[in-house]
Each structure stands twice: as structure tokens, then as C-alpha cells.
């Protein structure tokens, strides 16, 4: 095996923004995000979207669903989750 030496160093903490208010995820916000994604999918000829989400990487899932996964992976269909048509292009 080819082992390489690793040297640890102290790094500065990333900048924090404690005075910034969170963005409320209203129904209008989610509808706008969904519309943008569906439009881009249509432009690219994509008819399904798989979103990876787990405890450490749940932001993309939360972006569309308002749900932050504290567990392991699971598929998300934002259109079906809201009771919409599974194929918006017909």
C-alpha cells in the first residue's frame, strides 16, 4: 500500500450569522421552488427527480418538502406528496 503522511493543522471557524432571521417556508415559497424545478426538468427532458437525504445531507430534501430528515434515505416526489398529478407534462 502507498501510505501518505497526514499533517493536522488548526483552522479558523467559518463565519457565523447569528442575527439573520430564518426564511419562513410558506406554501407560496414551496410552490415557487417546485415550479422552478419542474420547469428545469421539462427543459432538460427529465421526468423524475431523486433527492438524496440523510441526517447530514438533508438540505436539498428540506428545500422542496419543508421536512428535514433525521433518518436515512428515502425517495421524494414533491408533486405526489402534495396530491398533484404525477406527470405534469400531459
Beta strands, then each sheet from edge to edge (+ up, - down):
end
